[in-house]
Amino acid sequence: MSRSAHPAGPRHADVLPESRQSTGPDADLGRLDPAIWPATAQRVGGVLALGGRSVLDLVADHQTPALFLDEADMRQRAAGFVEAFAGADVFYAGKAFLCSAVARWLEQDGLGLDVCTGGELAVALRAGFPPARIAMHGNNKSVSELTRAVDAGVGRIVVDSFAEIDRLSAIAAAAGVRQPVLVRVTVGVEAHTHEFIATAHEDQKFGFSLAGGAAMDAATAIAALPSLELVGLHSHIGSQIFDMSGFGVAAERVVGLLGRIRDELGLELAEIDLGGGLGIAYVAGDAPQAPKDIAGALRAIVERECAALGLRAPRLSVEPGRAIVGPSAITVYEVGTIKAVELGGGAQRAFVSVDGGMSDNIRTALYDASYTCVLANRDSTAPPMLSRVVGKHCESGDIVVRDVWLPSDLTPGDLLAVAATGAYCHSMASNYNHVPRPPVVGVRDGISTVLVRRETEDDLLRLDMGLTEMSVRT
């Protein structure tokens, strides 16, 4: 099991990431591990193909860097969660990656959608996603965001603070509606993940503490407000999680609060949402669980705990994002320069610079994420060389793949493909060094479709008011 977490940091803050250098190269450097690569990824004449299209053709049409999203793979994964959680609700976590096309696919395939900002909500509404199937998160939702959500008829708002309870109740009262809400509960579970993304321990910004009594106080406050309807509880314990034991403890504690709410407030809540955070395979050895196994485990825990308290089992919700879109996309870069560096003892590392970097994938720099990378445009039988794939930005930490074995005949102009970049790469992309963000291109049945177009210099410069004023004056 990899010790890389969510945005793939170490299992927790006091555990250093494993070194890949001690692991020797694969006998076949171009091998595509089916646990890591999209379902349609294959080698055709030594060239990587996705969705029935060669990367050579894709790059000829769309240039590099670019993210290529296997539509069939993503939709198959989404359908797998819907099937596994039949009788429950599956909300796709839009923060992983969201655009109008993806929102439409999700709507067609029967999923709900989890948004956490006004911008994500705007994408969903503009795409025509049914508001009743939207859940809205966020620890600091503004008045305008909450107003838009209420006016649109968003099905669930997950409240995160007492200030938000007051804010939302006033907005709902003014709109003349009774807004369904869930209380986000901080259950005090350690999720074996990076400290930046383990979100259920007490010392963090999300939710109401269970141990400190704030969660019960929040439920009591909401129950007294006629403009809000308390329909359930929400918990999220972290991200890139392989071990189900954390979910088990969280479910037990959430169900315990359901029992207390029934006993003290006379309310038997109908829903619990156990969040997302399900892991995917980034490198060999990562072992994510199948949706049907996850669903079975969660149902068994909830049903057991409810039976012990004499509660009806509530409707279950989950929020996979990365687990649906993460493995479905790859990023293709062009090699620009290759620089050999002596490591001592006769060892060398090749710094392979590509035409993207931390502006399109900040996860390696931010979380010490690990990725799998291969030569994509041709086959090679050259001996392996220890490599570090780096970007073009003015930062020594601008690393895309920290340690990878690549063919020693790698040359400028070659194409590299990085697997499992569907989640959080484009979503967290920036314009650092004034680099335009790459496109996201859907590929299916040999046809490629631009889902999010490549940014241009004009896109960047149109926000510079000095230049705008200059053009107006001239």
N, C-alpha and C positions, 0 to 999 in steps of 0.2 A: 504494500500500500504506500502510495506516495505521501510524503509529508508536506506536500504543497496544498494550500488551502484557497478558499474563495477566489478572490483575486490572488489565489495561490501563494500565500505566505506560508511560513512554517505552521505546524500543527498548533502551536501556541507560542507566546512571546519568548518563553524560556527554552525553546527548542530550535536549534540551528537547522537550516535546510540541508538536506542530504546533498553531497557533491555528486555530480554525474561523472566527474573525471575518473573515478575509480571503476566505473562501469565501462567495459570494453565496447567497441563498436559492434553493431549487428553485422552478421555475415553478409546480409543484403542491405546496403545503405538506402536503397530505394523502396524497401518494403513498406506497404501501407497496412498498418495494423487496423483491422476492422473495428476494434474497440475504440479507436481514436478518430479515424477518418470517416467522412460522410458515406452513406450506404452506396452511392453510385460512383465513388472514387475508385479509379482503376488505372493500371498502366496499359497503354495501347501503343505498341511499338516503342516502348521505353518512355513514352511521354505521358504525364499525368492527365487524366480526363475526369471531368465532373459533369454529371447530368447529361452525359452523351456528347459533351463538347471537349475537345482538346484544349489544354491551357494555352497552347500556341495560338489557337483561333480566338480564344477568349481575350488574350492579351492584345492580339492584333486589333480586336474590336474595341477594347475598353482600356488599354494601356495598364501601366502599373504605377504605384501599388493599387490593388483593388481587392475588395472582399467579394468572394463568390459564394452565394448561398444556394445550397441544394434544396430546392423547394420540396421535392418529394420526400426527402429525408426529414426535413423539419415537420412537415404535415403528418408523416407517419409517426413521429415521436409524439406529437400532440394528440393524435388519435389513440396512441397507446395509453396515454394517461387518462383520457376520457373513458376508455374501455376498462382500464384497471380500477378506476374510481367511480364506476357506474353507481348511481344513486347518491353520489356526492357531487360537489362543485369543484371544477378545476379552473382556477384563475391564472392565466399566463401573466408572469411578472414582467410588465412592459419595460422596466428599467434595464433588463438584459439587452434588448434591442427592440425598437418599435419604429415602424413606419406604416403608412396607410395600407400598403399591400399586405403586410403581415397582419394588421388588424382585421382586414377582410378575410384572410385565410382563417384566422382564429374564429371569427363569427360564423363562417361557413362550416367549420369543423366542430362547433358546439362548445367552445370554451368560453369562459368569462375572461375579463381583462382587469388586471391590477395596475393602477396608475398611482403615482405619488407626487405629481406636480401639475400645475395648470397647463404646462406645455404638453405633457403626456396625455392629459385629458383632452386637450385641443386636437391632437392627432386622432385620438379615438373618435371623437365627435365628428370631426371633418371626414373621417373615413366611413361614417354611418354606422359605427358600432352601437348596438342597443344599449342605452344608458343603464337600463335595469340590470344588465349583466356586468356592470363596472363596479369595482371596489376601489375606494380611494384611500391611500395611506399618506403618511407624512407627519413629521414631528413638529412642523411649524407652518401649517396651512394658513395662508393669508385669508383675509375677509373676502377678497375678490375670488380666490380659488374656491372657497367654500360656497360662496354665493353662486358661482357658475355651476358647481356640482349639484347643489340643491335645485337650481332652476332647470338643469338638464334632466333631473330625475335619476341621478346616480343611485344604484340599488343599495350600496352599503358604503358608509363612511366609517373608517376605523379611527376612533378618537384617541388622542395621544397625550392630552394634558387637561388640567382643570380649566385653564384659560380657553382652550378650544371648545370644551363643553359649553361654556358660557357664550362664546362667539357663535357656535353652530346653532344653539337653541334660539338665539335671537334672530338669526338669519332664517331659520325654518319657520319660526313664528310669524315673521314679516311676510314670508311667502305663503303662509296659510297651509303648510304641509306638516306631516309628521314624519321626520326623517329617520329611517332605520340606521342604527349604529351598532358597531362592535367596540368593545373596550380592549385596547392592546395591553396585554398583561406581560410584565417582566417576571419570568418564572424562576430566575436564579439558576439556570442550567448552563453548565460549561459545555460548549459544543465542539471542543477539540479542533479549533480553527484559529486563524490569525486574530490577534487582539483587536484589530480594526474592524473585523467583521463578525465577531462573536457578540451577538446583540441581545442575549438574554441574561447576562450577569447584571448585578445591581448598579455598578458604577458606569452608566452610559446614558445616552440621551433619549432612548426610546421607551415609551410605554409607562405603565403604572406598576409600581412594585407590588408584588404579591406578599413578600415577607413583611414589608413595612406597613401593609394595610391600605395603601393608596388605591389598589385595584378595587377593593370592596367599597371604599369611599366613593370612587368614581361611579360604580354601578348604582350605589344608593342615590347619588346626585342625579344621574340620568333618569332613574325610575321616577323621580319627583317632577320631571319636566314634561309637560304635555306635548311639546313640539318635537320631542325625541322619543324614539322607540328602541329600547334596548333589546336587540335580537340575539346577541351572542358575545362570545369572547374570542380574542385573537392572540396568538403567540407566534413568535419567530425567534429561533435560537441561534441562527448563524448561517453560514454558507459553505459550499463545497464540502458537504458532510457525507461520509460513507457509513458511519456507524449509527445504527438506528436507536441505540440506547438513549441518546439525548432526547430524541423525539418521544420515547417512551416515558421518561421522567416528566417532560413538559406536559404531555397529555394527562398524566396522572394528576399533576398539580392544577391544570386548568379544570379538569373535571371536579376536583375538590372544591374549587371556587364556585362552580355551577351548583354544587350541593349547598354551599353556604348561602348563595344568593336565594335559592329556593327556601331554605329554612328561615332566613332573616327578612327577606323581601316578599316572599310568596310568589316569586317568578321562576318558572321553569323555562330556561332559555333554550331556543330551538337549534342554535348553531354554534359550532366551534371551528375556527380556522387555525390550523397548525402551521401555516406559513410555508415557506419554501426552503431553499438552501441545499437541495439535493445535488450531490457531486456528479461530475463527469470525468472521463478519462482524458487527461492531457498528455501523459507519458506512460510508457510501458509499466505495468504493475498497479496502476490505478484501477480500482475495482468497484465501480458504482453498482448499486442494486437495481434490479428491474422494477418498473412501476408496479407490477402485480404483487411483487413481494413487499414493496413499501406499503401499498394499499392494504394488504392483508394484515400486516403487522400493526398498522395504525388503527384499523377497525377493531382488531382483537383487544388492543389496549383500552380503547375508549369504551367498548361494550363491557369489558370486565369491570372497569372502574365505575361505570354508571350502574351496573347491576349491584355492585357492593353498596352503593348509596341509595338504591331504590329510585334511580332516575331513568327516564326514557332516554335512549341513546340519541344525542342530537345529530343533526345533519352535519356532515364533515366537509370541510373545504381545505384545499391545498393550493400552493402558489408556485409551481415550477416555472422557472424562466430559463436559466442556464441549461437545465436538463433537457429542454426542448430545442432551443436554438443554438446552444454552444457547440455541439458536435457537428452541426449542419453546415458550417461555413469554414472556408479557408481564406487565407490572405496570401496573395502572390506578389512577390517583390522581384525587382531586377537587381542583380549584383553590379555594384559600381567599382569598388576597389577591394583588393585582398592584401592584407599586410601580415607578415609572419613576425611573431614576437617570441623571443627566447624566454623560457620559464625557468631555466636552470637544469642542470643534470642532463642536458641534451634534449630536453623536451621543448616543444614549440606549441604555440597556439596561433591559429590564423584568425585575424579579425576580418570578418567578411561584412563590408558595408553595403547596405541596400538603400533603395530610394524612398524608404519610409522611416519608421522608427517610433519613438515614444509619442509622437503626435497621433498616430493611429493605433498604438497599443501601449498604453501607459502601465499595464498590469505588471510587467516584469520589473520595471523601475519602482513601482509603488508597493508591490506585494511580494517581490521575488518569485513571481510566477514562473512555472516551467512549461515549455512547449516542445512539441515534436515538429521537426522540420526536415524536408527532403529536397533534393535537386529535382526540378519538375519538368524541364524542357527536353531532357534526354536521359538515356541510361549511361551508366559509367561503371567500369570495372577497376578504376584506379584505386590505389590504397587509400585508406581513410586518413583524414587529418582532423585533429581536435580543433574545433572552431567555435567562435563566438560571433553570432549574427548581431550586428549593431546598426543603428540608424544614422541619419545624416544630420542630426541635431547637435548643437553646441553644448553637449553635456557628456561627461564621461559615463554617466549612468544610463545613457541612451542605449539600452540593450533590448533586443527583441527575443533572442534565444541565448541563454547564458552559456550552456555547454551542449554541443552537438557534434557528432562525427559526420563530416561531409567528404565527398570524393576529393582527392588531392589535385585532380585536374580541373577543379572549379576555376572559372575564368570570368572576367567582366562581361556582362551581357547575358549570362546564365540566369535562369529563373529559379527562385526558391519558393516553396509553398509551406506555409505554417498552418498546422491543423488546429481545429477546435477554437476558432477565433470568432464564433458567432455571438458570444455573450460578452458584453462590457467593453469590447474593443472599439467599435464604432460609437457606442453610447457614451464612452468616456473620452472620445477623441477631442483634440484641441487644434488650435492654429499656432502652436508654439513655433517660433522663428518664422512666422507668417507662411507656414506651409499649408496649402489647401488640403482639406480632408478628402480621403479617397471615396470612390463610389461603392455602393453595395449593389451587386448585380445578381438577380435571381437566375438560376439555370435549371431547366427541366426539359427532358425529352429532346435534347439537342438544340434548344432555343434559349437564348439569353435575353433577359429583360432588365433594364436599369430600374432599380427600386428607389435608390437615392443617388442622384447624379453627383459626379465629381465637382467639388468646389473649384472655382477659378480665381485668379488674381482679382478680377473685377468684383467677385463676391466679397473678397476680403476688403478691398479698397472702398467699396461703396458705403461702408460704415464710417470711414474716416472723413469727418465733417470738414476738416481743413481742405481736403482734396475736392469735396463736394462744393464747398463755397468757391474754391478756385475755378472749378469748371463753370459755375454759374456766372462768375465775374468775367470769364473770358468768352 
